[in-house]
Amino acid sequence: MAEILRNKNLATKFQILAEIANSGLHIQQSDIARRLEVTPQAISDYIGQLVKDGMLSLEGHSRYRVTNEGVNWIIKSLKELKDYTDYTAEAITNISISAALADSSLTKGQKVGLEMKDGILVATDRIGPGASGIAGWDVQAGGDIGIRDIDGIVELKAGKVTILKIPNIQRGGSQEVDFKQLKIFLKEKSFVGAIGIEALVALKKANAAMPYFFGVKEAGAESAQHGISPLVACVEDEISGLIKRLEEVHIIYEIIDIRKV
């Protein structure tokens, strides 16, 4: 946030400098007080501080000029304000228009239903009891669509992470995995990740299609937050770190040891 928005003293100084810069040497302190709706005594105190800070110079009796230092401070403050207003405008835009995946052909202005599927916000022509909105433009099935005027709450139930404990290399690594059991867990899992080389090799031996390997702790936690129940094969040495991350974001998990019996 811009500094002058956090500090009333700085905000008032900024306004006083702006009034003097705009009106020139002839503006009276009483005029500034009236425009800013503060007491003349307060304006006198502020002007004394600005003179002391080198932002105003005295040009005769009760006549002031904004110094180069004062101008530079105004420019710096204006840039901070612009950056903050740009940031705020973007945030408001993100709130007022949300991106969704169209699961059917939709037309501009059509009322659509909103639901979560595999962790993705989906716009559909089926209007249910949950959230709904208005399609921002025409789109074909599978396209991205902006949704405005969202009403209601999109139902979202957090997923559960299944952690498969994989022996580390000192205990035999992937060679000690029960692959029959592993393949059962792999069925119908849209998110599969590996933490540790031993875990990655075990998944590849079980014919898992392109398991995630980098950033799996964060990706697994985030996917669960979006309603997916991921499967993470994790070498035993790394399980504590994974659990710590899941507990930080209050994700339910289960740990299953799939070593050969």
N, C-alpha and C positions, 0 to 999 in steps of 0.2 A: 504494500500500500504506500502511496505517496506520503512523504514525511509530514507535509503540512496538513494532511487529513487526520493524522494521529495526534497533532499538537495544536490546541486552540491558539496558543500564543503565536506560533509561526503562521497560522492561518490569518490571524488579524494583521500581523506585520505585512504579509503578502498583499492583503486587500488595501492596506494603507499605501504601500508603494505603488500599487496599480492605480489608485485614485490620484496620487500626486503625479505619476508619469503621464496619466491621461489628461490632467487638467493644467499642468504646468505650475509656474511659481505662484500663481494668484489664488490658488485654492486655500481656504481658511480651515483651521482645525475644526471649527464648529460645523463646517460643511461636511467634512469627512465623518465626524461623529454622527451627524444626522443620517448620512447615507448608510453607514454601517450599523446604525441603531445601538451605539454605545455612548457612554458619557464623554464629554469634552476632556475631563480630567484623565480618563483612560487613554484617549487619543494622545494627549500631551505626554503621558508616561511612555507610550509605545514609541512616539517620535523621538523622545530622548534616547531610548534604547537603540533605535535605528541609526541615529547620529553617532552614538558611541560605538556601534558595530561597524561604522564606515559605510553604511548603505544609503545614508542621506547626508547631504552637506547643507549648511546654512548659507543662504544667499540673501543676507539682509534680515531685517526684522520680520520674524515669523514667515519667512519665505524659504522653501526647501527645494532641493533638486536631487533626483535619484542619481547616485554615483555609478561608476562603471561596475563596482563590486555589487551594488544593488541590482543593476540590470542583469548581470551574470547570474545572480541568485534567482531572480524572477524567471529567467530562461531555463535554468536547471529545474526549478519547481514546476514550470509548465510542461517540461518533458516528462517529469515523473507523473504528473497528472494525466497526460496523454497516454502514457504507457498503461496506467491503471484503468483509465476509461476504456482503452482498447481491450484489455484483459477482461473487464467486466462485460463489455459488449459481447465478447466471444462466449463468455460463460452463459449469458442470457440466451444467446442464440442456441447454444447446446441444450439448454433447458427447453426452449420453446419448440425446437425441431429435433427429434431423435431419429437416428438411423435404424432401419430394420431390414430384414430379409423377407422379400415377398414370396409366399409359398404358392401364389396363384396370380393371374393377371389382375391388376388393380387399375382403377382410373382416378384421375385427379378429382379431389373433392369427395371421394367415396368414403363412407364410414367403414372402418376395418377393426377387427379384433386383434388384440396383441397377446402373445404368449411366449414362453421360453421353451425352446427345443434344443437339446444338446448344448445348452449354455448360450444360445444365440436368440436375440429378440426377433420374433417372426411376426409379420403382418399377414393376416388371413382375411378372407371374405366371410368367415364364420364369426358372428358376433356372439360371444359367450358372456357369462356373468362377471368376468374379470375386467381387465382394462380394454379401452378402445380409443381410437383416434381417427384423424382425417388424413387420407393419402395426399401428399403434396404434389404428385404428378403421376402421369401414366407410367406403368411399369409392367414388364412381363415376369412370369414366374421365374424365380432364381435371381432377380435383380435387386439392387439396393434401392430403398425408398425412404424419403423423409416423411416422418409422421408428426403432425401438429395437433394442437388441442387435445392432448392426451387426458383421458378421464379414467379414474379408477386405479387400481394397483395390479401390476403384473405379478401373478402368483409365482413364487420362486422358493423351492425347497432345496436346501443345501445338500450336496451329495456326501457320500462316505468314501474315504480313501481306504483301499485294500492294499496293505503293505506285505509283499512276499519277501520273507527273509532268505537271502541268498548267502551261502557260506563264503567267507573270504578265501583268498588264494591259499593261505596257510592251511585251510581245512579242506582243500580240494577244489574250491571255486565251482564253476558250472558243472564239473564232472560229478559232483555230489548232489545235483538237483534231481528231484522226482519230476521228470518231464511229462508224465501222464497227468499228474496233478496240475502242473503248470499250464498245460494246454486247456484243461477244464476252466481254469480261472481266466484265460485269455478270451474265451467266447463272449461275444456281445459287449466287449469293452471298447468304447470309442476313444478313450485316452489311455495309452500305455506308455509308461516311462521307465527308464533304467538309471539307477544311481550306482556307479561303480562298473568297472570293466567286466567283472565276473557276472554281474546282473545283465549287462548288455549282451554278452555272449550267450547267456542262458536263454534270453528272449529270442535271439536270432536262431538258435538251435531249435526252438519251439515254433519257428516260422512266424513270429510276430511281425506284422507289416510296419516297417519304419518306426520303431519305438523312439520316443523323445529321449535325449541323452543330456542336453545342456539346459541348465536352469530348471530342472525337474521339481525341485522343492517348491519354487515359486509358482511354476505352471500347475503343479498338482493342487496346491492350495487354492489358487485362483479358479481353476476349473471346478473344484468342489463348491466354491462360493457361488458359482453360476449354475449349480444344479447337476453337474456331471459327477459320476462316481468313478474316479480314476483308479487304475491298477498301477502300482509302482513296485517294480522289482528292485530291491535295495540290498546292497551288500551289508552284512551285519554290522560292520564298523561304522556305517553312516546312518543307521536307523535313529539314533538319539537326536541327531541334528534335524532329520526330517520330522520327527515327532514334535520337537520344540517349535518348528515353524507352523505346523498344523494347529498346535494348541494355542499359539499366539493369535490365530484368527478363528479359534473356536470351531475347528472342523473335526467331526467324528472320524475315527479310524479303527481299523482292526489289523493285527499283525498275525501272519500265518507263516509258520516254518515249513518250507517245502523241500527239506533235505530228504534224501533216500532213507528209508527206515532200515 
